[in-house]
């Protein structure tokens, strides 16, 4: 079911991101202090926003799983966190490149924004190892959901604490109160890039969920085929309507 409209999402993602990056390169003005290197902003910041949003969404789906025990919510939570970790790695890489050009250091440990994002990333980097260290599928899903809810609640609290922190080095370009607001020529490609990065996140999540479901159904068919051949006791097979569990 997650493969529905996947081609449309893919096309929309490609068009939106291509438009955003084209506008960022050709339409948006060159920043006075950093020059052309500032263009990485149109990748780095939208990716960071979507990654953090994905972590929160994973917590929401984890909460829904705890309430309903519906495996689809566990699958959505797992996929959202998995994709957000990948995007988070991209945020750290692009941020390091930007920091090296702007500040001549790969990472500024005095900046609360950077350190806090690194902490969040390292927290979620433990999600998969902890999840798949549990062999029982039901316990695995339940404990993973608790992790997702707890960590997901930490993300907005951490974000608010960082926004209130002073002094700061990292620019607050979306905050009008600090004098660093974006001009219109920069806002247009930025918001288009944010939409494109969101579409990329949704597309990748739908693609992975489709893969997980297909893989689970193929394994179920293989087990039933083995049962028909007399190689497996049919009483051990899951019911036909059972949703597949998340597998590594």
C-alpha positions in Angstrom: 0.0 0.0 0.0 3.0 2.3 0.5 4.0 2.0 -3.1 0.9 3.9 -4.2 1.8 7.2 -5.9 5.5 6.5 -5.3 6.3 7.5 -8.9 4.5 10.8 -8.4 6.3 11.5 -5.2 9.6 10.7 -6.8 9.0 13.0 -9.8 7.8 15.8 -7.5 10.9 15.4 -5.3 13.2 15.7 -8.3 11.5 18.7 -9.8 11.2 20.5 -6.5 14.8 20.0 -5.4 16.1 20.8 -8.9 14.1 24.0 -8.9 15.3 25.0 -5.4 18.9 24.3 -6.1 18.7 26.1 -9.5 17.2 29.1 -7.8 19.8 29.0 -5.0 22.7 28.9 -7.5 21.4 31.4 -10.1 18.7 33.6 -8.5 19.6 33.9 -4.8 22.3 36.7 -4.2 25.8 35.8 -3.0 26.2 36.4 0.7 28.6 39.3 1.4 30.8 37.7 4.0 30.9 34.0 3.0 30.5 34.3 -0.8 29.4 31.4 -2.9 30.1 28.9 -0.1 27.0 30.1 1.7 24.9 28.3 -0.9 25.3 25.1 1.0 22.8 26.7 3.4 20.0 25.6 1.0 20.9 22.0 1.6 22.1 22.0 5.2 19.3 23.8 6.9 16.3 22.2 5.2 17.9 18.8 5.8 18.3 19.6 9.5 14.7 20.7 9.8 13.3 17.6 8.1 15.6 15.3 10.1 14.4 16.7 13.4 10.8 16.6 12.2 11.3 13.0 11.3 12.5 12.2 14.7 9.5 13.8 16.3 7.2 11.9 13.8 8.9 8.7 14.7 8.0 9.3 18.3 4.4 10.1 17.4 4.1 6.8 15.5 5.7 5.0 18.4 3.1 6.4 20.8 0.4 5.3 18.4 1.9 1.8 18.4 1.8 1.7 22.2 -1.8 2.6 22.2 -3.0 0.3 19.4 -0.3 -2.4 19.0 -0.8 -2.0 15.3 2.4 -3.1 13.5 2.0 -0.5 10.8 2.7 2.3 13.4 5.9 0.4 14.4 7.0 0.2 10.8 6.4 3.9 10.3 8.2 4.8 13.4 11.2 2.7 12.5 11.4 4.0 9.0 11.0 7.7 10.0 13.8 7.3 12.5 16.0 5.4 10.1 15.7 8.0 7.4 16.2 10.9 9.8 19.4 9.3 11.0 20.6 9.2 7.4 19.6 12.8 6.8 21.2 13.7 10.2 24.5 12.3 8.9 24.1 14.5 5.8 23.5 17.5 8.1 26.7 16.9 10.0 28.8 16.4 6.8 27.4 19.6 5.1 27.7 21.5 8.4 31.3 20.5 8.8 32.1 21.6 5.3 30.3 25.0 5.9 32.1 25.4 9.2 35.5 24.8 7.7 34.9 27.5 5.0 33.3 30.0 7.3 35.2 29.5 10.6 38.3 27.5 9.5 37.3 24.6 11.8 35.5 21.4 11.1 33.3 21.7 14.2 32.8 24.5 16.7 32.4 23.0 20.1 31.4 26.3 21.7 28.2 26.6 19.6 25.2 25.1 21.4 23.3 24.5 18.1 25.9 22.3 16.6 26.6 20.4 19.8 23.0 19.8 20.6 22.3 18.4 17.1 25.3 16.1 17.5 23.9 14.8 20.8 20.5 14.2 19.2 22.1 12.4 16.3 24.2 10.1 18.6 21.2 9.4 20.7 19.2 8.1 17.6 22.3 6.3 16.3 21.8 3.8 19.1 18.2 3.1 18.0 18.9 0.3 15.5 21.5 -1.5 17.6 19.3 -1.4 20.7 16.2 -2.5 18.7 17.8 -5.5 16.9 19.5 -6.6 20.1 16.0 -7.8 21.1 15.0 -11.0 19.4 11.4 -11.2 20.4 9.4 -9.2 17.8 6.7 -8.0 20.2 9.2 -6.9 22.8 11.4 -5.4 20.1 8.6 -3.2 18.8 7.4 -2.2 22.3 10.8 -1.2 23.6 11.6 0.6 20.3 8.4 2.6 20.6 9.3 3.6 24.2 12.7 4.8 22.9 11.1 6.7 20.0 8.6 8.4 22.3 11.1 9.4 24.9 13.7 10.6 22.4 11.1 12.3 20.3 9.9 14.4 23.3 13.6 15.4 23.9 14.0 16.9 20.5 11.7 19.9 20.8 12.8 20.5 24.4 16.4 20.5 23.2 15.6 22.8 20.3 13.8 25.4 22.6 16.7 25.3 25.0 19.2 26.0 22.2 17.2 28.8 20.8 17.2 30.5 24.2 21.0 30.0 24.6 23.3 33.0 24.4 25.8 33.9 23.2 25.7 32.0 19.9 27.9 31.8 16.9 25.7 29.9 14.6 23.5 32.4 12.6 19.7 32.5 13.4 18.7 33.4 9.8 15.0 32.6 10.3 14.7 34.8 13.4 13.7 38.4 12.7 14.6 39.5 16.2 18.3 39.0 15.7 18.7 41.0 12.5 19.6 38.0 10.5 16.4 37.4 8.6 16.7 36.2 5.0 15.9 38.6 2.1 13.1 37.6 -0.2 15.6 36.4 -2.9 16.9 33.9 -0.4 13.6 32.9 1.2 12.1 31.7 -2.1 14.7 29.0 -2.9 15.0 28.2 0.8 11.3 27.4 1.3 11.2 25.5 -2.0 14.2 23.5 -0.8 12.5 22.8 2.5 9.4 21.4 0.6 11.7 19.4 -1.7 13.6 17.9 1.3 10.3 17.0 2.9 9.2 15.3 -0.3 12.5 13.4 -0.4 11.9 12.2 3.2 8.4 11.0 2.4 9.5 9.3 -0.8 12.4 7.5 0.9 10.1 6.4 3.7 7.5 5.1 1.3 10.2 3.3 -0.6 11.6 1.6 2.4 8.2 0.6 3.8 7.3 -0.9 0.5 10.6 -2.9 0.5 9.9 -4.1 4.1 6.4 -5.2 3.4 7.3 -6.9 0.2 10.2 -8.7 1.8 7.9 -9.8 4.7 5.3 -11.1 2.3 7.9 -13.0 0.2 9.3 -14.7 3.3 5.7 -15.6 4.3 5.1 -17.2 0.9 8.4 -19.1 1.2 7.4 -20.5 4.5 4.0 -21.5 3.2 5.6 -23.2 0.2 7.9 -25.1 2.5 4.9 -26.1 4.6 3.1 -27.5 1.4 6.3 -29.4 0.7 6.1 -30.9 4.2 9.3 -29.2 5.3 7.7 -27.0 8.0 4.8 -27.5 10.4 2.0 -25.3 9.1 0.9 -24.6 12.7 3.9 -22.4 13.2 3.0 -20.2 10.3 1.6 -16.7 10.9 -2.0 -16.0 9.8 -2.3 -14.7 6.3 -3.5 -11.3 7.5 -0.6 -10.8 9.9 1.5 -7.7 9.2 5.2 -8.4 8.7 7.5 -7.4 11.5 10.4 -5.0 11.0 13.6 -6.9 10.2 17.1 -5.7 10.0 
